[in-house]
Amino acid sequence: MPSLQGSGADLRRWQRLSLEVPVRLVVHRPMQVDTTNGNGTALNEGGMCVGAGIEMQMGEQVTVELTPPSTSNPLRLWAAVRNRRGHQYGLEFLAENNGERTQVERFRHDLRAVQQEN
C-alpha cells in the first residue's frame, strides 16, 4: 500500500483536491473504541487530511465515515494515521479485502469525477 510520507508537491503520488467534507472517525483501540466528528480536507486517492479534536497516535487504525460531494451515499473507509501536526492528521486509506477495496475504488472514482468538474 502506498504511503503518504514525505513532503513537497514533487513527492506526492496523487493530485490533492481541496474540499471540506464532514467526517466521522471511529478509532479502534485495544480496550475501547472512540468516535468523534471532524473535518476532512486535502483529499486524494491515497488518503486525506483530517482535523479532529481527538488524540490519535501514528499507526493507529481508524474508520473514516464520509459522504463525498458527488453522492448522497456515505462511505466507510479504513485508514491508518501516517502523520500528525497538532489535531491535523494525515490518513492513508487501507484495503484488506474485496469489500474494502471496492469502497476505496468507489471513493477514488467519485473523487476523480469531482476533480474533472473543477
C-alpha positions in Angstrom: 0.0 0.0 0.0 1.5 3.4 -0.9 2.5 5.7 1.9 1.8 9.4 2.3 5.2 10.0 3.8 7.4 12.8 2.5 6.7 16.4 1.9 6.5 18.7 -1.0 4.3 18.6 -4.1 7.0 16.8 -6.1 6.8 13.7 -3.7 3.0 13.3 -4.0 1.6 10.4 -5.9 -1.8 11.9 -6.4 -3.1 15.4 -7.0 -4.7 16.9 -3.9 -8.3 18.2 -4.1 -9.1 20.9 -1.6 -12.5 20.1 -0.3 -14.1 20.4 3.1 -16.1 17.4 4.0 -17.5 16.5 7.4 -16.2 13.1 8.6 -16.8 10.8 11.5 -13.8 8.9 12.9 -14.0 5.7 14.7 -10.7 5.0 16.4 -10.1 1.3 17.1 -8.1 0.7 20.3 -7.4 -2.5 22.3 -9.6 -1.6 25.2 -12.1 0.8 23.7 -13.5 2.4 20.6 -13.6 6.2 20.4 -15.7 8.2 18.0 -15.5 11.9 17.0 -16.6 14.2 14.3 -14.1 16.1 12.3 -13.4 17.9 9.0 -11.7 16.2 6.1 -9.5 18.3 3.7 -6.8 17.9 1.1 -8.3 14.7 -0.2 -6.6 12.5 -2.8 -6.8 8.9 -4.0 -4.5 7.6 -1.3 -5.8 9.4 1.8 -6.8 12.6 3.3 -6.0 15.2 6.0 -8.5 15.3 8.9 -8.9 17.8 11.6 -10.4 16.3 14.7 -10.4 17.0 18.4 -9.2 13.6 19.5 -5.7 12.3 20.3 -4.6 9.7 17.7 -1.1 8.1 17.5 1.0 7.3 14.5 0.0 3.9 13.1 -3.5 3.8 14.8 -6.2 2.4 12.6 -9.5 4.3 12.2 -12.6 4.0 10.2 -13.4 7.2 8.3 -17.1 7.8 7.5 -17.8 10.5 4.9 -20.2 11.4 2.2 -18.4 12.6 -0.9 -19.8 15.7 -2.6 -20.8 13.9 -5.7 -23.2 11.4 -4.0 -25.5 11.1 -1.0 -24.3 7.6 -0.2 -21.8 7.5 2.7 -18.5 5.7 2.5 -16.7 3.8 5.3 -13.0 3.5 4.7 -10.3 2.0 6.8 -7.3 4.3 7.2 -4.1 4.5 9.2 -2.6 7.6 10.9 0.6 8.3 9.0 1.5 11.8 10.2 0.3 14.4 12.6 0.5 18.1 13.3 -1.5 19.1 16.4 -5.0 17.8 15.8 -4.5 17.6 12.0 -3.9 14.0 10.9 -2.6 12.6 7.6 -4.6 9.4 7.0 -3.7 6.7 4.4 -6.6 4.6 3.1 -6.2 0.9 3.7 -8.0 -2.0 1.9 -7.5 -5.5 3.2 -10.3 -7.4 1.4 -12.5 -7.1 -1.7 -15.3 -5.2 0.1 -12.8 -2.6 1.4 -11.1 -2.4 -2.0 -14.5 -1.7 -3.6 -15.2 1.1 -1.1 -11.8 2.7 -1.8 -12.2 2.4 -5.5 -15.7 3.9 -5.3 -14.2 6.9 -3.4 -11.4 7.2 -6.0 -14.0 7.2 -8.8 -16.1 9.9 -7.1 -13.0 11.9 -6.3 -11.8 11.8 -10.0 -15.3 13.0 -11.1 -15.2 16.0 -8.8 -11.6 16.8 -9.9 -12.7 16.8 -13.5 -15.6 19.2 -12.7 -13.1 21.7 -11.2 
